[in-house]
Amino acid sequence: MFTTQPTEFREPFGFGLKAPHIGHKHHLCSMAENGEITLDQIKDLVRNPKFICKVCARTATNKDNLCEPEAI
């Protein structure tokens, strides 16, 4: 399930979406992977989630923090 390939070359779960893509630096997966966000900051972004990512199943309040958001 996990890959040792760099994010730039990964094609997650066959959705055809490659990272990095437009806005990817603001997505939870990128921020967490790169250590650019603290747990308290993550809590703020996922409190009262309204969207789920079709790629990684993370949830967030704002769809702009997910690669392939879908309303919950």
C-alpha positions as CSV (number, residue, x, y, z in Angstrom):
1,M,0.0,0.0,0.0
2,F,2.8,2.4,0.8
3,T,5.4,3.3,-1.8
4,T,9.0,4.4,-1.5
5,Q,8.7,6.5,-4.6
6,P,8.8,10.2,-4.2
7,T,5.4,12.0,-4.2
8,E,6.2,13.5,-7.5
9,F,6.0,10.2,-9.3
10,R,3.2,8.5,-7.4
11,E,-0.2,7.9,-9.0
12,P,-2.4,7.2,-6.0
13,F,-5.0,4.5,-6.1
14,G,-5.3,4.6,-9.9
15,F,-7.3,7.9,-10.0
16,G,-4.7,9.3,-12.5
17,L,-4.0,12.3,-10.2
18,K,-0.3,12.8,-9.9
19,A,1.4,14.8,-7.2
20,P,2.3,17.6,-7.2
21,H,-0.6,19.2,-8.9
22,I,-2.2,22.6,-8.7
23,G,-2.7,23.5,-5.0
24,H,-1.1,20.3,-3.7
25,K,1.0,22.2,-1.2
26,H,-2.2,23.1,0.6
27,H,-3.5,19.6,0.7
28,L,-3.4,17.6,4.0
29,C,-1.4,14.8,2.5
30,S,1.3,17.0,1.2
31,M,1.6,19.1,4.4
32,A,1.7,16.0,6.6
33,E,4.2,14.1,4.4
34,N,6.5,17.1,4.3
35,G,6.3,17.9,8.0
36,E,5.0,21.3,7.3
37,I,2.1,21.2,9.7
38,T,1.6,20.5,13.4
39,L,-1.0,18.3,15.0
40,D,-2.8,21.4,16.3
41,Q,-2.9,22.9,12.8
42,I,-4.3,19.6,11.4
43,K,-7.0,19.5,14.1
44,D,-8.1,23.0,13.0
45,L,-8.4,21.8,9.3
46,V,-10.3,18.7,10.1
47,R,-12.7,20.0,12.7
48,N,-16.3,19.6,11.5
49,P,-15.4,17.9,8.2
50,K,-17.6,18.5,5.2
51,F,-15.4,16.7,2.6
52,I,-13.6,13.4,2.2
53,C,-10.7,12.8,-0.2
54,K,-11.4,10.1,-2.8
55,V,-7.6,9.4,-2.9
56,C,-6.5,9.1,0.7
57,A,-9.8,9.1,2.6
58,R,-8.7,12.1,4.8
59,T,-11.5,14.4,5.8
60,A,-11.4,18.2,6.0
61,T,-13.6,21.2,6.6
62,N,-12.5,22.9,3.4
63,K,-12.3,21.1,0.0
64,D,-9.2,23.0,-0.9
65,N,-7.2,20.9,1.7
66,L,-7.9,17.7,-0.2
67,C,-6.7,16.3,-3.6
68,E,-10.0,14.8,-4.8
69,P,-12.7,16.2,-2.4
70,E,-16.2,14.9,-2.3
71,A,-18.9,16.2,-0.1
72,I,-19.8,14.0,2.9
